[in-house]
Amino acid sequence: MDINTTRLAYQFGNDGQTESIQIAFNGNMSNNYINATIEIKQDELDNGQSFDDLTKKEIEAIGRKKLSDITAVDEEKQTE
C-alpha cells in the first residue's frame, strides 16, 4: 500500500521552540484504507537532535517508523 504524507504541523511553545510535530498520512489499496495522524514529541528524538535540525524527509521517516510501530500486530496478544 502506498502511504502518502498529507500534512506536517508544528506546535510551538511560548518560548518559540518547537514542542512537537504532527504528521498526517493516508493511503489506500483496493477497498482498504488507512488514515493516521502521528505526533512526534521532542523526547522521542535522538539525544542532541532538535526539530529545527531535521529535514522534512527525516521528520517523515521518524513519523513512518512510529506509524509502523504502533500498527504492528502483536501475535502474542492476538492469541490471548
Order of alpha helices (4+ residues) and beta strands (2+ residues): beta-beta-beta-alpha-alpha
